[in-house]
Amino acid sequence: MPEICPEVRVGARIGSWIVESEIGQGAAGTVFRVIPVGQGAAAAMKVLTGVLPMESRRFEKEIAILKQVSHPRLSRFIEAISEPGVEAIVCELIEGGSLHNAIHIDINSAAIGCRLLPVRHAYQILMDILEGLDHLHRQGLLHRDLKPGNVLLETNGRARIVDFGLARLVREETLVTEAGQVKATLAYTAPEVLLRQTIDQRADLYALGIILFEMLTGELPFPGKAPAKIAMAHIATPPMKPSTLRPELSRWWDRIVGKLLEKVPEDRYETARDLIDDLVALLPDLVPD
């Protein structure tokens, strides 16, 4: 059988699970679909692929956070496994694919591009993410790497936040390493992170603003390939209004996205709950019948 991750092969047994297939790869781990040795439902197993102490510590923190949080809009923790040469986290399997794939046509398909989500579905996904963030933030935690690839969809279209590898307590304050590198996905990174300022839950809400713009338009508000140019756009360039790219959108969407993407954290929504309240009140204006 072909090797798909160091020391992990299809058919291998890890703890009480059998590796069935590879789902995806990240910077610090590979995710596999696994099935229990006995009866039971399939699950997702993230296996640490890095060997650096920093990556191992990050993995340990992710396990601690998964044990701490429990909410229908967050990934559900099953167990942690530590065996010679293998460190793994097992979570509930979410079968509907990522939000990234729901927005963007698979790069392996014949067509490359994006599909516009129905506004009602974008609204529901936004509410789901906000409910998950609200729970995290009330626990004193920040996700710190919110992006469409870290939002998975159930088969019914409801959203779950996953991958807490960069999540930290609010009091830990920074997303910058001692070497000055930003530990997040640049396209979704708040200005205060890039400026190495103190961060709080509003950095997650800024990332959510980027996701919302992308859901509504199929585009990023600050596109580009040059990291320095993208960073400066986050810091200094006002975002385009979603209705510029999708004219049928309510102008209330422009206002919500604009507030989420304010450069100064104090000008954004204070909490996820504040935005939830606005979305409930504005539902008739945001979502056409």
C-alpha positions as CSV (number, residue, x, y, z in Angstrom):
1,M,0.0,0.0,0.0
2,P,1.3,3.5,-0.8
3,E,2.8,5.7,2.0
4,I,0.6,8.7,2.4
5,C,2.0,10.2,5.6
6,P,5.3,9.4,7.4
7,E,4.7,6.1,9.4
8,V,1.0,6.1,8.4
9,R,-0.4,3.9,5.6
10,V,-3.9,3.0,4.5
11,G,-5.0,0.0,6.5
12,A,-2.7,0.9,9.4
13,R,-4.1,0.7,12.9
14,I,-3.6,3.7,15.2
15,G,-5.1,3.2,18.7
16,S,-8.5,1.6,18.1
17,W,-8.9,3.0,14.6
18,I,-8.0,1.8,11.1
19,V,-6.8,4.3,8.5
20,E,-9.2,4.2,5.5
21,S,-8.1,7.2,3.3
22,E,-6.4,10.6,3.4
23,I,-8.7,13.6,3.6
24,G,-6.2,16.5,3.5
25,Q,-2.9,18.0,4.6
26,G,-2.0,21.0,6.6
27,A,1.2,22.7,7.8
28,A,1.5,20.6,10.9
29,G,-0.6,17.5,10.2
30,T,-2.4,15.2,7.8
31,V,-6.0,14.3,8.3
32,F,-7.3,10.8,7.6
33,R,-10.7,9.2,7.5
34,V,-10.6,6.4,10.0
35,I,-13.0,3.6,11.0
36,P,-13.2,1.9,14.4
37,V,-11.8,-1.5,14.8
38,G,-15.2,-2.7,16.1
39,Q,-18.5,-1.2,15.3
40,G,-19.1,2.5,15.2
41,A,-19.1,5.6,13.0
42,A,-16.2,6.8,10.9
43,A,-14.1,9.7,12.2
44,A,-11.5,12.2,11.2
45,M,-7.9,11.7,12.6
46,K,-5.3,14.4,12.4
47,V,-1.8,13.0,12.6
48,L,1.1,15.2,13.5
49,T,3.6,15.2,10.7
50,G,6.1,17.7,12.1
51,V,8.9,16.7,14.5
52,L,9.9,20.1,15.8
53,P,9.2,20.7,19.6
54,M,7.2,23.8,18.7
55,E,4.8,21.8,16.5
56,S,4.5,19.2,19.2
57,R,3.6,21.9,21.8
58,R,1.0,23.4,19.4
59,F,-0.5,19.9,19.0
60,E,-0.8,19.5,22.7
61,K,-2.4,22.9,23.1
62,E,-4.9,22.0,20.3
63,I,-5.9,18.9,22.2
64,A,-6.3,20.9,25.5
65,I,-8.6,23.4,23.7
66,L,-10.7,20.7,22.0
67,K,-11.2,19.1,25.4
68,Q,-12.3,22.5,26.8
69,V,-14.9,23.5,24.2
70,S,-18.1,21.8,23.3
71,H,-20.6,23.4,20.9
72,P,-22.7,22.2,17.9
73,R,-20.9,24.6,15.6
74,L,-17.4,23.5,16.6
75,S,-15.5,20.3,15.8
76,R,-16.4,17.6,18.3
77,F,-13.4,16.0,20.1
78,I,-13.3,12.2,20.5
79,E,-9.9,11.3,21.8
80,A,-6.2,11.9,21.6
81,I,-3.7,9.1,20.8
82,S,0.0,8.9,21.6
83,E,1.9,6.0,20.3
84,P,5.6,5.5,19.4
85,G,6.1,7.7,16.4
86,V,2.5,8.9,16.2
87,E,0.6,11.7,17.8
88,A,-3.0,12.0,16.7
89,I,-6.3,13.7,17.4
90,V,-9.6,12.0,16.6
91,C,-12.7,14.2,16.0
92,E,-16.2,13.7,14.6
93,L,-16.1,13.3,10.8
94,I,-17.9,16.1,8.9
95,E,-18.8,14.8,5.5
96,G,-19.9,17.9,3.5
97,G,-16.5,19.3,2.5
98,S,-15.0,22.7,3.3
99,L,-16.5,26.1,2.8
100,H,-13.5,26.8,0.5
101,N,-14.6,24.0,-1.8
102,A,-18.2,25.2,-1.6
103,I,-17.1,28.6,-2.9
104,H,-14.3,27.6,-5.3
105,I,-14.5,24.9,-7.9
106,D,-12.1,22.1,-7.2
107,I,-8.7,22.8,-8.7
108,N,-8.6,19.2,-9.9
109,S,-11.7,19.6,-12.0
110,A,-11.9,20.7,-15.6
111,A,-13.2,24.2,-14.7
112,I,-11.5,26.6,-12.4
113,G,-13.3,29.5,-10.8
114,C,-15.9,30.2,-8.2
115,R,-19.6,29.7,-7.6
116,L,-21.7,32.3,-5.8
117,L,-23.4,30.9,-2.8
118,P,-27.2,31.6,-2.5
119,V,-27.5,34.6,-0.1
120,R,-29.7,32.6,2.3
121,H,-27.1,29.9,2.6
122,A,-24.3,32.5,3.1
123,Y,-26.5,34.0,5.9
124,Q,-26.9,30.6,7.6
125,I,-23.2,29.8,7.3
126,L,-22.4,33.2,8.8
127,M,-24.7,32.6,11.7
128,D,-23.2,29.2,12.3
129,I,-19.7,30.5,12.4
130,L,-20.7,33.4,14.7
131,E,-22.4,30.9,17.1
132,G,-19.2,28.9,17.2
133,L,-17.0,32.0,17.7
134,D,-19.3,33.4,20.4
135,H,-18.8,30.2,22.3
136,L,-15.0,30.2,21.8
137,H,-14.7,33.9,22.8
138,R,-16.9,33.4,25.9
139,Q,-14.4,30.7,27.0
140,G,-11.6,33.3,26.7
141,L,-10.2,31.8,23.5
142,L,-9.3,33.1,20.0
143,H,-9.3,30.9,16.9
144,R,-6.6,33.0,15.2
145,D,-6.7,31.1,11.8
146,L,-10.3,31.5,10.7
147,K,-10.6,30.9,6.9
148,P,-12.9,28.9,4.6
149,G,-10.6,25.9,4.7
150,N,-11.2,25.7,8.5
151,V,-14.9,25.8,8.1
152,L,-16.5,22.4,7.3
153,L,-20.0,21.9,6.1
154,E,-22.3,19.1,7.2
155,T,-24.3,17.3,4.5
156,N,-27.3,19.5,5.4
157,G,-25.2,22.7,4.7
158,R,-24.7,23.8,8.3
159,A,-21.2,24.9,9.2
160,R,-18.6,23.9,11.8
161,I,-15.4,25.6,12.8
162,V,-12.4,23.2,12.9
163,D,-8.6,23.3,13.3
164,F,-7.6,24.9,16.6
165,G,-3.9,24.5,16.1
166,L,-3.3,28.3,16.5
167,A,-6.1,28.9,19.0
168,R,-4.9,30.6,22.2
169,L,-6.2,32.3,25.3
170,V,-7.0,36.0,24.7
171,R,-4.3,37.0,27.3
172,E,-1.6,35.4,25.1
173,E,-2.1,38.5,22.9
174,T,0.1,37.9,19.9
175,L,0.2,36.0,16.6
176,V,3.8,36.8,15.9
177,T,6.7,34.5,16.5
178,E,10.0,35.7,18.1
179,A,11.4,35.7,14.6
180,G,8.7,38.2,13.6
181,Q,6.7,35.8,11.4
182,V,2.9,36.0,11.4
183,K,1.4,32.7,12.3
184,A,-1.9,32.9,10.3
185,T,-3.1,32.8,6.8
186,L,-2.3,36.2,5.3
187,A,-5.4,36.7,3.2
188,Y,-7.5,36.6,6.5
189,T,-5.2,38.4,8.8
190,A,-6.3,41.5,10.7
191,P,-4.2,44.8,10.5
192,E,-3.4,44.7,14.3
193,V,-1.8,41.3,13.8
194,L,0.4,42.5,11.0
195,L,1.3,45.6,13.1
196,R,2.2,43.3,16.0
197,Q,-0.3,45.0,18.3
198,T,-2.4,43.4,21.0
199,I,-5.2,41.3,19.6
200,D,-8.6,40.2,20.9
201,Q,-11.8,38.6,19.6
202,R,-12.1,41.4,17.0
203,A,-9.2,39.9,15.0
204,D,-11.3,36.7,14.5
205,L,-14.2,39.0,13.5
206,Y,-12.0,40.7,10.9
207,A,-11.2,37.3,9.4
208,L,-14.9,36.5,9.4
209,G,-15.4,39.7,7.4
210,I,-13.0,38.4,4.7
211,I,-14.9,35.1,4.7
212,L,-18.2,36.9,4.4
213,F,-17.0,39.0,1.4
214,E,-15.7,35.8,-0.2
215,M,-19.0,34.0,0.3
216,L,-21.0,36.8,-1.2
217,T,-18.8,37.6,-4.1
218,G,-16.5,34.6,-4.8
219,E,-13.5,37.0,-4.5
220,L,-11.1,38.2,-1.8
221,P,-11.4,41.9,-0.9
222,F,-7.6,42.2,-0.9
223,P,-6.4,39.8,-3.7
224,G,-2.8,39.4,-4.9
225,K,0.2,37.1,-4.8
226,A,2.8,39.4,-3.3
227,P,2.7,39.1,0.6
228,A,3.9,42.6,1.2
229,K,1.1,44.0,-1.1
230,I,-1.6,42.0,0.6
231,A,-0.3,43.0,4.0
232,M,-0.4,46.7,3.1
233,A,-3.9,46.4,1.7
234,H,-5.1,45.0,5.0
235,I,-3.5,47.9,6.9
236,A,-4.3,50.8,4.6
237,T,-6.7,50.0,1.7
238,P,-10.5,50.3,2.2
239,P,-12.3,47.1,1.0
240,M,-14.5,47.1,-2.0
241,K,-18.2,46.9,-1.3
242,P,-19.7,43.4,-2.0
243,S,-22.5,45.0,-4.0
244,T,-20.0,46.4,-6.5
245,L,-19.3,42.8,-7.6
246,R,-22.9,41.5,-6.9
247,P,-25.3,44.4,-7.5
248,E,-28.4,42.5,-6.3
249,L,-27.1,42.3,-2.7
250,S,-28.7,44.4,-0.1
251,R,-26.7,47.5,0.9
252,W,-26.9,46.2,4.4
253,W,-24.4,43.5,3.4
254,D,-22.0,46.4,2.4
255,R,-22.4,47.9,5.9
256,I,-21.9,44.7,7.7
257,V,-18.8,43.7,5.7
258,G,-17.4,47.3,6.0
259,K,-17.8,47.2,9.8
260,L,-16.2,43.8,10.2
261,L,-13.2,45.0,8.0
262,E,-12.6,48.3,9.8
263,K,-8.8,48.9,10.2
264,V,-9.1,49.9,13.8
265,P,-10.5,47.1,16.1
266,E,-12.5,49.5,18.1
267,D,-14.5,50.4,15.0
268,R,-15.6,46.8,14.4
269,Y,-18.3,44.8,16.1
270,E,-17.3,44.3,19.7
271,T,-18.4,40.7,19.9
272,A,-19.8,37.9,17.7
273,R,-23.1,38.2,19.7
274,D,-23.5,41.9,18.6
275,L,-23.4,40.8,14.9
276,I,-25.8,37.9,15.6
277,D,-28.3,40.4,17.0
278,D,-27.9,42.7,13.9
279,L,-28.4,39.7,11.6
280,V,-31.5,38.6,13.3
281,A,-33.0,42.1,13.2
282,L,-32.0,42.6,9.5
283,L,-33.0,39.2,8.2
284,P,-35.9,40.5,6.0
285,D,-33.5,43.1,4.4
286,L,-30.5,40.8,4.0
287,V,-32.2,37.7,2.6
288,P,-34.7,38.0,-0.2
289,D,-37.8,35.9,-0.2
